[in-house]
Amino acid sequence: MVLSGDCPDDVEDGILTARELAKLDLSYLNLVVLSACQTRLGEISTDGVMGLQRGFKKVGAHSLMMSL
């Protein structure tokens, strides 16, 4: 068990990143529910808001339900 610091590459840390999300094909999903606090937030760039919601849409999820 890793208590602090980085996890080894072969151990799942429980945190979904945009890099991990980009490797998935979620076009079969009709609805994704992000139920943690502030899941709708993201960094604002010239391309819009970059966050989990955009990542899920890019990999094919049809609809999202998120919280602020």
mmCIF file as Biopython writes it, N, C-alpha, C and O atoms, coordinates in Angstrom:
data_model
#
loop_
_atom_site.group_PDB
_atom_site.id
_atom_site.type_symbol
_atom_site.label_atom_id
_atom_site.label_alt_id
_atom_site.label_comp_id
_atom_site.label_asym_id
_atom_site.label_entity_id
_atom_site.label_seq_id
_atom_site.pdbx_PDB_ins_code
_atom_site.Cartn_x
_atom_site.Cartn_y
_atom_site.Cartn_z
_atom_site.occupancy
_atom_site.B_iso_or_equiv
_atom_site.auth_seq_id
_atom_site.auth_asym_id
_atom_site.pdbx_PDB_model_num
ATOM 1   N N  . MET A ? 1  ? 0.839   -1.176 0.000   1.0 0.0 1  A 1 
ATOM 2   C CA . MET A ? 1  ? 0.000   0.000  0.000   1.0 0.0 1  A 1 
ATOM 3   C C  . MET A ? 1  ? 0.888   1.245  0.000   1.0 0.0 1  A 1 
ATOM 4   O O  . MET A ? 1  ? 1.838   1.342  0.777   1.0 0.0 1  A 1 
ATOM 5   N N  . VAL A ? 2  ? 0.572   2.180  -0.868  1.0 0.0 2  A 1 
ATOM 6   C CA . VAL A ? 2  ? 1.314   3.439  -0.948  1.0 0.0 2  A 1 
ATOM 7   C C  . VAL A ? 2  ? 0.539   4.487  -0.175  1.0 0.0 2  A 1 
ATOM 8   O O  . VAL A ? 2  ? -0.617  4.769  -0.492  1.0 0.0 2  A 1 
ATOM 9   N N  . LEU A ? 3  ? 1.168   5.069  0.838   1.0 0.0 3  A 1 
ATOM 10  C CA . LEU A ? 3  ? 0.480   6.047  1.667   1.0 0.0 3  A 1 
ATOM 11  C C  . LEU A ? 3  ? 0.692   7.467  1.200   1.0 0.0 3  A 1 
ATOM 12  O O  . LEU A ? 3  ? -0.190  8.307  1.381   1.0 0.0 3  A 1 
ATOM 13  N N  . SER A ? 4  ? 1.818   7.761  0.611   1.0 0.0 4  A 1 
ATOM 14  C CA . SER A ? 4  ? 2.067   9.107  0.120   1.0 0.0 4  A 1 
ATOM 15  C C  . SER A ? 4  ? 3.002   9.046  -1.073  1.0 0.0 4  A 1 
ATOM 16  O O  . SER A ? 4  ? 3.705   8.055  -1.270  1.0 0.0 4  A 1 
ATOM 17  N N  . GLY A ? 5  ? 3.009   10.109 -1.869  1.0 0.0 5  A 1 
ATOM 18  C CA . GLY A ? 5  ? 3.880   10.136 -3.038  1.0 0.0 5  A 1 
ATOM 19  C C  . GLY A ? 5  ? 3.244   9.450  -4.222  1.0 0.0 5  A 1 
ATOM 20  O O  . GLY A ? 5  ? 2.050   9.148  -4.214  1.0 0.0 5  A 1 
ATOM 21  N N  . ASP A ? 6  ? 4.039   9.208  -5.230  1.0 0.0 6  A 1 
ATOM 22  C CA . ASP A ? 6  ? 3.551   8.606  -6.460  1.0 0.0 6  A 1 
ATOM 23  C C  . ASP A ? 6  ? 3.437   7.098  -6.333  1.0 0.0 6  A 1 
ATOM 24  O O  . ASP A ? 6  ? 4.228   6.454  -5.643  1.0 0.0 6  A 1 
ATOM 25  N N  . CYS A ? 7  ? 2.431   6.542  -7.016  1.0 0.0 7  A 1 
ATOM 26  C CA . CYS A ? 7  ? 2.270   5.096  -7.087  1.0 0.0 7  A 1 
ATOM 27  C C  . CYS A ? 7  ? 3.164   4.554  -8.193  1.0 0.0 7  A 1 
ATOM 28  O O  . CYS A ? 7  ? 3.415   5.248  -9.178  1.0 0.0 7  A 1 
ATOM 29  N N  . PRO A ? 8  ? 3.641   3.340  -8.046  1.0 0.0 8  A 1 
ATOM 30  C CA . PRO A ? 8  ? 4.365   2.704  -9.150  1.0 0.0 8  A 1 
ATOM 31  C C  . PRO A ? 8  ? 3.453   2.605  -10.374 1.0 0.0 8  A 1 
ATOM 32  O O  . PRO A ? 8  ? 2.230   2.605  -10.230 1.0 0.0 8  A 1 
ATOM 33  N N  . ASP A ? 9  ? 4.026   2.522  -11.563 1.0 0.0 9  A 1 
ATOM 34  C CA . ASP A ? 9  ? 3.249   2.500  -12.809 1.0 0.0 9  A 1 
ATOM 35  C C  . ASP A ? 9  ? 2.249   1.358  -12.880 1.0 0.0 9  A 1 
ATOM 36  O O  . ASP A ? 9  ? 1.204   1.501  -13.515 1.0 0.0 9  A 1 
ATOM 37  N N  . ASP A ? 10 ? 2.540   0.229  -12.248 1.0 0.0 10 A 1 
ATOM 38  C CA . ASP A ? 10 ? 1.663   -0.926 -12.354 1.0 0.0 10 A 1 
ATOM 39  C C  . ASP A ? 10 ? 0.598   -0.977 -11.265 1.0 0.0 10 A 1 
ATOM 40  O O  . ASP A ? 10 ? -0.108  -1.979 -11.147 1.0 0.0 10 A 1 
ATOM 41  N N  . VAL A ? 11 ? 0.467   0.081  -10.469 1.0 0.0 11 A 1 
ATOM 42  C CA . VAL A ? 11 ? -0.515  0.126  -9.387  1.0 0.0 11 A 1 
ATOM 43  C C  . VAL A ? 11 ? -1.531  1.222  -9.686  1.0 0.0 11 A 1 
ATOM 44  O O  . VAL A ? 11 ? -1.159  2.359  -9.977  1.0 0.0 11 A 1 
ATOM 45  N N  . GLU A ? 12 ? -2.815  0.875  -9.613  1.0 0.0 12 A 1 
ATOM 46  C CA . GLU A ? 12 ? -3.881  1.850  -9.831  1.0 0.0 12 A 1 
ATOM 47  C C  . GLU A ? 12 ? -4.000  2.744  -8.612  1.0 0.0 12 A 1 
ATOM 48  O O  . GLU A ? 12 ? -4.100  2.257  -7.486  1.0 0.0 12 A 1 
ATOM 49  N N  . ASP A ? 13 ? -3.989  4.066  -8.834  1.0 0.0 13 A 1 
ATOM 50  C CA . ASP A ? 13 ? -4.059  5.006  -7.723  1.0 0.0 13 A 1 
ATOM 51  C C  . ASP A ? 13 ? -5.484  5.475  -7.430  1.0 0.0 13 A 1 
ATOM 52  O O  . ASP A ? 13 ? -5.700  6.198  -6.457  1.0 0.0 13 A 1 
ATOM 53  N N  . GLY A ? 14 ? -6.458  5.080  -8.250  1.0 0.0 14 A 1 
ATOM 54  C CA . GLY A ? 14 ? -7.843  5.447  -8.012  1.0 0.0 14 A 1 
ATOM 55  C C  . GLY A ? 14 ? -8.224  6.815  -8.550  1.0 0.0 14 A 1 
ATOM 56  O O  . GLY A ? 14 ? -9.357  7.258  -8.357  1.0 0.0 14 A 1 
ATOM 57  N N  . ILE A ? 15 ? -7.300  7.495  -9.225  1.0 0.0 15 A 1 
ATOM 58  C CA . ILE A ? 15 ? -7.576  8.818  -9.773  1.0 0.0 15 A 1 
ATOM 59  C C  . ILE A ? 15 ? -7.591  8.706  -11.292 1.0 0.0 15 A 1 
ATOM 60  O O  . ILE A ? 15 ? -6.603  8.303  -11.904 1.0 0.0 15 A 1 
ATOM 61  N N  . LEU A ? 16 ? -8.722  9.066  -11.894 1.0 0.0 16 A 1 
ATOM 62  C CA . LEU A ? 16 ? -8.849  9.024  -13.342 1.0 0.0 16 A 1 
ATOM 63  C C  . LEU A ? 16 ? -8.284  10.310 -13.932 1.0 0.0 16 A 1 
ATOM 64  O O  . LEU A ? 16 ? -8.714  11.406 -13.573 1.0 0.0 16 A 1 
ATOM 65  N N  . THR A ? 17 ? -7.335  10.174 -14.822 1.0 0.0 17 A 1 
ATOM 66  C CA . THR A ? 17 ? -6.722  11.338 -15.454 1.0 0.0 17 A 1 
ATOM 67  C C  . THR A ? 17 ? -7.197  11.450 -16.901 1.0 0.0 17 A 1 
ATOM 68  O O  . THR A ? 17 ? -7.732  10.495 -17.464 1.0 0.0 17 A 1 
ATOM 69  N N  . ALA A ? 18 ? -6.996  12.620 -17.493 1.0 0.0 18 A 1 
ATOM 70  C CA . ALA A ? 18 ? -7.357  12.819 -18.892 1.0 0.0 18 A 1 
ATOM 71  C C  . ALA A ? 18 ? -6.560  11.873 -19.780 1.0 0.0 18 A 1 
ATOM 72  O O  . ALA A ? 18 ? -7.081  11.380 -20.780 1.0 0.0 18 A 1 
ATOM 73  N N  . ARG A ? 19 ? -5.318  11.617 -19.432 1.0 0.0 19 A 1 
ATOM 74  C CA . ARG A ? 19 ? -4.484  10.694 -20.214 1.0 0.0 19 A 1 
ATOM 75  C C  . ARG A ? 19 ? -5.076  9.282  -20.203 1.0 0.0 19 A 1 
ATOM 76  O O  . ARG A ? 19 ? -5.127  8.626  -21.244 1.0 0.0 19 A 1 
ATOM 77  N N  . GLU A ? 20 ? -5.520  8.812  -19.041 1.0 0.0 20 A 1 
ATOM 78  C CA . GLU A ? 20 ? -6.141  7.483  -18.951 1.0 0.0 20 A 1 
ATOM 79  C C  . GLU A ? 20 ? -7.473  7.463  -19.692 1.0 0.0 20 A 1 
ATOM 80  O O  . GLU A ? 20 ? -7.799  6.486  -20.367 1.0 0.0 20 A 1 
ATOM 81  N N  . LEU A ? 21 ? -8.225  8.523  -19.567 1.0 0.0 21 A 1 
ATOM 82  C CA . LEU A ? 21 ? -9.525  8.625  -20.213 1.0 0.0 21 A 1 
ATOM 83  C C  . LEU A ? 21 ? -9.393  8.602  -21.734 1.0 0.0 21 A 1 
ATOM 84  O O  . LEU A ? 21 ? -10.220 7.997  -22.416 1.0 0.0 21 A 1 
ATOM 85  N N  . ALA A ? 22 ? -8.373  9.247  -22.266 1.0 0.0 22 A 1 
ATOM 86  C CA . ALA A ? 22 ? -8.172  9.330  -23.710 1.0 0.0 22 A 1 
ATOM 87  C C  . ALA A ? 22 ? -7.932  7.968  -24.353 1.0 0.0 22 A 1 
ATOM 88  O O  . ALA A ? 22 ? -8.105  7.824  -25.564 1.0 0.0 22 A 1 
ATOM 89  N N  . LYS A ? 23 ? -7.541  6.978  -23.574 1.0 0.0 23 A 1 
ATOM 90  C CA . LYS A ? 23 ? -7.274  5.635  -24.102 1.0 0.0 23 A 1 
ATOM 91  C C  . LYS A ? 23 ? -8.538  4.789  -24.236 1.0 0.0 23 A 1 
ATOM 92  O O  . LYS A ? 23 ? -8.483  3.676  -24.760 1.0 0.0 23 A 1 
ATOM 93  N N  . LEU A ? 24 ? -9.674  5.303  -23.769 1.0 0.0 24 A 1 
ATOM 94  C CA . LEU A ? 24 ? -10.911 4.532  -23.736 1.0 0.0 24 A 1 
ATOM 95  C C  . LEU A ? 24 ? -11.819 4.845  -24.918 1.0 0.0 24 A 1 
ATOM 96  O O  . LEU A ? 24 ? -11.738 5.925  -25.504 1.0 0.0 24 A 1 
ATOM 97  N N  . ASP A ? 25 ? -12.682 3.895  -25.265 1.0 0.0 25 A 1 
ATOM 98  C CA . ASP A ? 25 ? -13.761 4.121  -26.226 1.0 0.0 25 A 1 
ATOM 99  C C  . ASP A ? 25 ? -15.063 3.996  -25.455 1.0 0.0 25 A 1 
ATOM 100 O O  . ASP A ? 25 ? -15.460 2.893  -25.080 1.0 0.0 25 A 1 
ATOM 101 N N  . LEU A ? 26 ? -15.726 5.111  -25.216 1.0 0.0 26 A 1 
ATOM 102 C CA . LEU A ? 26 ? -16.967 5.102  -24.441 1.0 0.0 26 A 1 
ATOM 103 C C  . LEU A ? 26 ? -18.172 5.450  -25.302 1.0 0.0 26 A 1 
ATOM 104 O O  . LEU A ? 26 ? -19.183 5.925  -24.786 1.0 0.0 26 A 1 
ATOM 105 N N  . SER A ? 27 ? -18.078 5.220  -26.595 1.0 0.0 27 A 1 
ATOM 106 C CA . SER A ? 27 ? -19.165 5.571  -27.498 1.0 0.0 27 A 1 
ATOM 107 C C  . SER A ? 27 ? -20.431 4.754  -27.235 1.0 0.0 27 A 1 
ATOM 108 O O  . SER A ? 27 ? -21.506 5.122  -27.709 1.0 0.0 27 A 1 
ATOM 109 N N  . TYR A ? 28 ? -20.326 3.682  -26.509 1.0 0.0 28 A 1 
ATOM 110 C CA . TYR A ? 28 ? -21.479 2.843  -26.180 1.0 0.0 28 A 1 
ATOM 111 C C  . TYR A ? 28 ? -22.241 3.359  -24.961 1.0 0.0 28 A 1 
ATOM 112 O O  . TYR A ? 28 ? -23.323 2.858  -24.657 1.0 0.0 28 A 1 
ATOM 113 N N  . LEU A ? 29 ? -21.695 4.350  -24.260 1.0 0.0 29 A 1 
ATOM 114 C CA . LEU A ? 29 ? -22.360 4.868  -23.056 1.0 0.0 29 A 1 
ATOM 115 C C  . LEU A ? 29 ? -23.380 5.934  -23.404 1.0 0.0 29 A 1 
ATOM 116 O O  . LEU A ? 29 ? -23.080 6.877  -24.136 1.0 0.0 29 A 1 
ATOM 117 N N  . ASN A ? 30 ? -24.580 5.783  -22.880 1.0 0.0 30 A 1 
ATOM 118 C CA . ASN A ? 30 ? -25.610 6.800  -23.069 1.0 0.0 30 A 1 
ATOM 119 C C  . ASN A ? 30 ? -25.517 7.894  -22.013 1.0 0.0 30 A 1 
ATOM 120 O O  . ASN A ? 30 ? -25.841 9.049  -22.292 1.0 0.0 30 A 1 
ATOM 121 N N  . LEU A ? 31 ? -25.078 7.547  -20.802 1.0 0.0 31 A 1 
ATOM 122 C CA . LEU A ? 31 ? -25.039 8.524  -19.718 1.0 0.0 31 A 1 
ATOM 123 C C  . LEU A ? 31 ? -23.854 8.237  -18.804 1.0 0.0 31 A 1 
ATOM 124 O O  . LEU A ? 31 ? -23.642 7.100  -18.382 1.0 0.0 31 A 1 
ATOM 125 N N  . VAL A ? 32 ? -23.081 9.285  -18.502 1.0 0.0 32 A 1 
ATOM 126 C CA . VAL A ? 32 ? -21.997 9.227  -17.528 1.0 0.0 32 A 1 
ATOM 127 C C  . VAL A ? 32 ? -22.392 10.150 -16.390 1.0 0.0 32 A 1 
ATOM 128 O O  . VAL A ? 32 ? -22.756 11.302 -16.627 1.0 0.0 32 A 1 
ATOM 129 N N  . VAL A ? 33 ? -22.324 9.660  -15.154 1.0 0.0 33 A 1 
ATOM 130 C CA . VAL A ? 33 ? -22.639 10.473 -13.979 1.0 0.0 33 A 1 
ATOM 131 C C  . VAL A ? 33 ? -21.347 10.699 -13.207 1.0 0.0 33 A 1 
ATOM 132 O O  . VAL A ? 33 ? -20.718 9.746  -12.745 1.0 0.0 33 A 1 
ATOM 133 N N  . LEU A ? 34 ? -20.952 11.962 -13.067 1.0 0.0 34 A 1 
ATOM 134 C CA . LEU A ? 34 ? -19.785 12.341 -12.281 1.0 0.0 34 A 1 
ATOM 135 C C  . LEU A ? 34 ? -20.320 12.919 -10.981 1.0 0.0 34 A 1 
ATOM 136 O O  . LEU A ? 34 ? -20.860 14.025 -10.970 1.0 0.0 34 A 1 
ATOM 137 N N  . SER A ? 35 ? -20.177 12.184 -9.889  1.0 0.0 35 A 1 
ATOM 138 C CA . SER A ? 35 ? -20.872 12.560 -8.658  1.0 0.0 35 A 1 
ATOM 139 C C  . SER A ? 35 ? -19.966 13.080 -7.545  1.0 0.0 35 A 1 
ATOM 140 O O  . SER A ? 35 ? -20.406 13.180 -6.400  1.0 0.0 35 A 1 
ATOM 141 N N  . ALA A ? 36 ? -18.738 13.406 -7.846  1.0 0.0 36 A 1 
ATOM 142 C CA . ALA A ? 36 ? -17.864 14.011 -6.837  1.0 0.0 36 A 1 
ATOM 143 C C  . ALA A ? 36 ? -18.081 15.526 -6.840  1.0 0.0 36 A 1 
ATOM 144 O O  . ALA A ? 36 ? -18.643 16.072 -7.789  1.0 0.0 36 A 1 
ATOM 145 N N  . CYS A ? 37 ? -17.644 16.187 -5.801  1.0 0.0 37 A 1 
ATOM 146 C CA . CYS A ? 37 ? -17.789 17.638 -5.716  1.0 0.0 37 A 1 
ATOM 147 C C  . CYS A ? 37 ? -17.052 18.321 -6.855  1.0 0.0 37 A 1 
ATOM 148 O O  . CYS A ? 37 ? -15.915 17.969 -7.169  1.0 0.0 37 A 1 
ATOM 149 N N  . GLN A ? 38 ? -17.684 19.273 -7.457  1.0 0.0 38 A 1 
ATOM 150 C CA . GLN A ? 38 ? -17.095 20.143 -8.475  1.0 0.0 38 A 1 
ATOM 151 C C  . GLN A ? 38 ? -16.579 19.404 -9.705  1.0 0.0 38 A 1 
ATOM 152 O O  . GLN A ? 38 ? -15.582 19.819 -10.297 1.0 0.0 38 A 1 
ATOM 153 N N  . THR A ? 39 ? -17.237 18.320 -10.097 1.0 0.0 39 A 1 
ATOM 154 C CA . THR A ? 39 ? -16.794 17.568 -11.274 1.0 0.0 39 A 1 
ATOM 155 C C  . THR A ? 39 ? -17.010 18.346 -12.561 1.0 0.0 39 A 1 
ATOM 156 O O  . THR A ? 39 ? -16.427 18.011 -13.592 1.0 0.0 39 A 1 
ATOM 157 N N  . ARG A ? 40 ? -17.829 19.366 -12.513 1.0 0.0 40 A 1 
ATOM 158 C CA . ARG A ? 40 ? -18.106 20.155 -13.716 1.0 0.0 40 A 1 
ATOM 159 C C  . ARG A ? 40 ? -17.025 21.212 -13.965 1.0 0.0 40 A 1 
ATOM 160 O O  . ARG A ? 40 ? -16.978 21.798 -15.047 1.0 0.0 40 A 1 
ATOM 161 N N  . LEU A ? 41 ? -16.175 21.458 -13.000 1.0 0.0 41 A 1 
ATOM 162 C CA . LEU A ? 41 ? -15.155 22.492 -13.132 1.0 0.0 41 A 1 
ATOM 163 C C  . LEU A ? 41 ? -13.997 22.021 -14.000 1.0 0.0 41 A 1 
ATOM 164 O O  . LEU A ? 41 ? -13.812 20.823 -14.213 1.0 0.0 41 A 1 
ATOM 165 N N  . GLY A ? 42 ? -13.228 22.966 -14.493 1.0 0.0 42 A 1 
ATOM 166 C CA . GLY A ? 42 ? -12.051 22.663 -15.288 1.0 0.0 42 A 1 
ATOM 167 C C  . GLY A ? 42 ? -11.277 23.927 -15.549 1.0 0.0 42 A 1 
ATOM 168 O O  . GLY A ? 42 ? -11.697 25.018 -15.162 1.0 0.0 42 A 1 
ATOM 169 N N  . GLU A ? 43 ? -10.145 23.782 -16.207 1.0 0.0 43 A 1 
ATOM 170 C CA . GLU A ? 43 ? -9.319  24.933 -16.542 1.0 0.0 43 A 1 
ATOM 171 C C  . GLU A ? 43 ? -9.854  25.597 -17.807 1.0 0.0 43 A 1 
ATOM 172 O O  . GLU A ? 43 ? -10.216 24.913 -18.764 1.0 0.0 43 A 1 
ATOM 173 N N  . ILE A ? 44 ? -9.903  26.917 -17.812 1.0 0.0 44 A 1 
ATOM 174 C CA . ILE A ? 44 ? -10.381 27.659 -18.968 1.0 0.0 44 A 1 
ATOM 175 C C  . ILE A ? 44 ? -9.201  27.943 -19.890 1.0 0.0 44 A 1 
ATOM 176 O O  . ILE A ? 44 ? -8.170  28.464 -19.464 1.0 0.0 44 A 1 
ATOM 177 N N  . SER A ? 45 ? -9.374  27.589 -21.163 1.0 0.0 45 A 1 
ATOM 178 C CA . SER A ? 45 ? -8.327  27.849 -22.156 1.0 0.0 45 A 1 
ATOM 179 C C  . SER A ? 45 ? -8.976  28.511 -23.368 1.0 0.0 45 A 1 
ATOM 180 O O  . SER A ? 45 ? -10.178 28.774 -23.369 1.0 0.0 45 A 1 
ATOM 181 N N  . THR A ? 46 ? -8.185  28.776 -24.386 1.0 0.0 46 A 1 
ATOM 182 C CA . THR A ? 46 ? -8.732  29.364 -25.607 1.0 0.0 46 A 1 
ATOM 183 C C  . THR A ? 46 ? -9.669  28.401 -26.328 1.0 0.0 46 A 1 
ATOM 184 O O  . THR A ? 46 ? -10.464 28.824 -27.167 1.0 0.0 46 A 1 
ATOM 185 N N  . ASP A ? 47 ? -9.584  27.110 -26.011 1.0 0.0 47 A 1 
ATOM 186 C CA . ASP A ? 47 ? -10.460 26.101 -26.606 1.0 0.0 47 A 1 
ATOM 187 C C  . ASP A ? 47 ? -11.712 25.849 -25.780 1.0 0.0 47 A 1 
ATOM 188 O O  . ASP A ? 47 ? -12.534 25.015 -26.159 1.0 0.0 47 A 1 
ATOM 189 N N  . GLY A ? 48 ? -11.877 26.539 -24.671 1.0 0.0 48 A 1 
ATOM 190 C CA . GLY A ? 48 ? -13.028 26.331 -23.793 1.0 0.0 48 A 1 
ATOM 191 C C  . GLY A ? 48 ? -12.587 25.759 -22.465 1.0 0.0 48 A 1 
ATOM 192 O O  . GLY A ? 48 ? -11.425 25.885 -22.078 1.0 0.0 48 A 1 
ATOM 193 N N  . VAL A ? 49 ? -13.516 25.130 -21.769 1.0 0.0 49 A 1 
ATOM 194 C CA . VAL A ? 49 ? -13.220 24.551 -20.465 1.0 0.0 49 A 1 
ATOM 195 C C  . VAL A ? 49 ? -12.666 23.147 -20.655 1.0 0.0 49 A 1 
ATOM 196 O O  . VAL A ? 49 ? -13.291 22.299 -21.292 1.0 0.0 49 A 1 
ATOM 197 N N  . MET A ? 50 ? -11.473 22.912 -20.088 1.0 0.0 50 A 1 
ATOM 198 C CA . MET A ? 50 ? -10.839 21.606 -20.173 1.0 0.0 50 A 1 
ATOM 199 C C  . MET A ? 50 ? -10.989 20.911 -18.827 1.0 0.0 50 A 1 
ATOM 200 O O  . MET A ? 50 ? -10.462 21.384 -17.820 1.0 0.0 50 A 1 
ATOM 201 N N  . GLY A ? 51 ? -11.691 19.812 -18.805 1.0 0.0 51 A 1 
ATOM 202 C CA . GLY A ? 51 ? -11.895 19.071 -17.573 1.0 0.0 51 A 1 
ATOM 203 C C  . GLY A ? 51 ? -12.399 17.677 -17.896 1.0 0.0 51 A 1 
ATOM 204 O O  . GLY A ? 51 ? -12.397 17.257 -19.053 1.0 0.0 51 A 1 
ATOM 205 N N  . LEU A ? 52 ? -12.830 16.965 -16.869 1.0 0.0 52 A 1 
ATOM 206 C CA . LEU A ? 52 ? -13.323 15.603 -17.084 1.0 0.0 52 A 1 
ATOM 207 C C  . LEU A ? 52 ? -14.507 15.566 -18.038 1.0 0.0 52 A 1 
ATOM 208 O O  . LEU A ? 52 ? -14.623 14.649 -18.851 1.0 0.0 52 A 1 
ATOM 209 N N  . GLN A ? 53 ? -15.396 16.569 -17.943 1.0 0.0 53 A 1 
ATOM 210 C CA . GLN A ? 53 ? -16.566 16.561 -18.807 1.0 0.0 53 A 1 
ATOM 211 C C  . GLN A ? 53 ? -16.172 16.577 -20.282 1.0 0.0 53 A 1 
ATOM 212 O O  . GLN A ? 53 ? -16.767 15.866 -21.092 1.0 0.0 53 A 1 
ATOM 213 N N  . ARG A ? 54 ? -15.188 17.372 -20.629 1.0 0.0 54 A 1 
ATOM 214 C CA . ARG A ? 54 ? -14.732 17.432 -22.020 1.0 0.0 54 A 1 
ATOM 215 C C  . ARG A ? 54 ? -14.046 16.127 -22.421 1.0 0.0 54 A 1 
ATOM 216 O O  . ARG A ? 54 ? -14.212 15.654 -23.545 1.0 0.0 54 A 1 
ATOM 217 N N  . GLY A ? 55 ? -13.288 15.556 -21.513 1.0 0.0 55 A 1 
ATOM 218 C CA . GLY A ? 55 ? -12.637 14.279 -21.788 1.0 0.0 55 A 1 
ATOM 219 C C  . GLY A ? 55 ? -13.634 13.178 -22.089 1.0 0.0 55 A 1 
ATOM 220 O O  . GLY A ? 55 ? -13.437 12.398 -23.021 1.0 0.0 55 A 1 
ATOM 221 N N  . PHE A ? 56 ? -14.704 13.106 -21.306 1.0 0.0 56 A 1 
ATOM 222 C CA . PHE A ? 56 ? -15.723 12.082 -21.543 1.0 0.0 56 A 1 
ATOM 223 C C  . PHE A ? 56 ? -16.433 12.294 -22.873 1.0 0.0 56 A 1 
ATOM 224 O O  . PHE A ? 56 ? -16.745 11.327 -23.569 1.0 0.0 56 A 1 
ATOM 225 N N  . LYS A ? 57 ? -16.689 13.541 -23.231 1.0 0.0 57 A 1 
ATOM 226 C CA . LYS A ? 57 ? -17.336 13.813 -24.517 1.0 0.0 57 A 1 
ATOM 227 C C  . LYS A ? 57 ? -16.411 13.444 -25.675 1.0 0.0 57 A 1 
ATOM 228 O O  . LYS A ? 57 ? -16.872 12.931 -26.695 1.0 0.0 57 A 1 
ATOM 229 N N  . LYS A ? 58 ? -15.120 13.698 -25.527 1.0 0.0 58 A 1 
ATOM 230 C CA . LYS A ? 58 ? -14.166 13.391 -26.602 1.0 0.0 58 A 1 
ATOM 231 C C  . LYS A ? 58 ? -14.044 11.891 -26.859 1.0 0.0 58 A 1 
ATOM 232 O O  . LYS A ? 58 ? -13.768 11.485 -27.988 1.0 0.0 58 A 1 
ATOM 233 N N  . VAL A ? 59 ? -14.243 11.061 -25.835 1.0 0.0 59 A 1 
ATOM 234 C CA . VAL A ? 59 ? -14.121 9.612  -26.029 1.0 0.0 59 A 1 
ATOM 235 C C  . VAL A ? 59 ? -15.464 8.961  -26.322 1.0 0.0 59 A 1 
ATOM 236 O O  . VAL A ? 59 ? -15.572 7.735  -26.335 1.0 0.0 59 A 1 
ATOM 237 N N  . GLY A ? 60 ? -16.501 9.785  -26.559 1.0 0.0 60 A 1 
ATOM 238 C CA . GLY A ? 60 ? -17.738 9.243  -27.097 1.0 0.0 60 A 1 
ATOM 239 C C  . GLY A ? 60 ? -18.943 9.164  -26.192 1.0 0.0 60 A 1 
ATOM 240 O O  . GLY A ? 60 ? -20.011 8.764  -26.655 1.0 0.0 60 A 1 
ATOM 241 N N  . ALA A ? 61 ? -18.832 9.525  -24.919 1.0 0.0 61 A 1 
ATOM 242 C CA . ALA A ? 61 ? -20.006 9.473  -24.038 1.0 0.0 61 A 1 
ATOM 243 C C  . ALA A ? 61 ? -21.075 10.422 -24.581 1.0 0.0 61 A 1 
ATOM 244 O O  . ALA A ? 61 ? -20.766 11.557 -24.945 1.0 0.0 61 A 1 
ATOM 245 N N  . HIS A ? 62 ? -22.317 9.972  -24.639 1.0 0.0 62 A 1 
ATOM 246 C CA . HIS A ? 62 ? -23.389 10.762 -25.247 1.0 0.0 62 A 1 
ATOM 247 C C  . HIS A ? 62 ? -23.905 11.873 -24.338 1.0 0.0 62 A 1 
ATOM 248 O O  . HIS A ? 62 ? -24.105 12.998 -24.796 1.0 0.0 62 A 1 
ATOM 249 N N  . SER A ? 63 ? -24.123 11.579 -23.071 1.0 0.0 63 A 1 
ATOM 250 C CA . SER A ? 63 ? -24.662 12.568 -22.139 1.0 0.0 63 A 1 
ATOM 251 C C  . SER A ? 63 ? -23.923 12.482 -20.818 1.0 0.0 63 A 1 
ATOM 252 O O  . SER A ? 63 ? -23.450 11.414 -20.430 1.0 0.0 63 A 1 
ATOM 253 N N  . LEU A ? 64 ? -23.821 13.622 -20.119 1.0 0.0 64 A 1 
ATOM 254 C CA . LEU A ? 64 ? -23.162 13.666 -18.829 1.0 0.0 64 A 1 
ATOM 255 C C  . LEU A ? 64 ? -24.037 14.378 -17.804 1.0 0.0 64 A 1 
ATOM 256 O O  . LEU A ? 64 ? -24.742 15.332 -18.132 1.0 0.0 64 A 1 
ATOM 257 N N  . MET A ? 65 ? -23.986 13.904 -16.559 1.0 0.0 65 A 1 
ATOM 258 C CA . MET A ? 65 ? -24.625 14.559 -15.445 1.0 0.0 65 A 1 
ATOM 259 C C  . MET A ? 65 ? -23.506 14.849 -14.442 1.0 0.0 65 A 1 
ATOM 260 O O  . MET A ? 65 ? -22.809 13.937 -13.998 1.0 0.0 65 A 1 
ATOM 261 N N  . MET A ? 66 ? -23.341 16.142 -14.088 1.0 0.0 66 A 1 
ATOM 262 C CA . MET A ? 66 ? -22.224 16.547 -13.234 1.0 0.0 66 A 1 
ATOM 263 C C  . MET A ? 66 ? -22.719 17.467 -12.123 1.0 0.0 66 A 1 
ATOM 264 O O  . MET A ? 66 ? -23.840 17.973 -12.169 1.0 0.0 66 A 1 
ATOM 265 N N  . SER A ? 67 ? -21.872 17.669 -11.135 1.0 0.0 67 A 1 
ATOM 266 C CA . SER A ? 67 ? -22.219 18.553 -10.027 1.0 0.0 67 A 1 
ATOM 267 C C  . SER A ? 67 ? -21.260 19.727 -9.961  1.0 0.0 67 A 1 
ATOM 268 O O  . SER A ? 67 ? -20.121 19.643 -10.419 1.0 0.0 67 A 1 
ATOM 269 N N  . LEU A ? 68 ? -21.733 20.816 -9.390  1.0 0.0 68 A 1 
ATOM 270 C CA . LEU A ? 68 ? -20.878 21.963 -9.111  1.0 0.0 68 A 1 
ATOM 271 C C  . LEU A ? 68 ? -20.547 21.952 -7.653  1.0 0.0 68 A 1 
ATOM 272 O O  . LEU A ? 68 ? -19.830 22.832 -7.176  1.0 0.0 68 A 1 
#
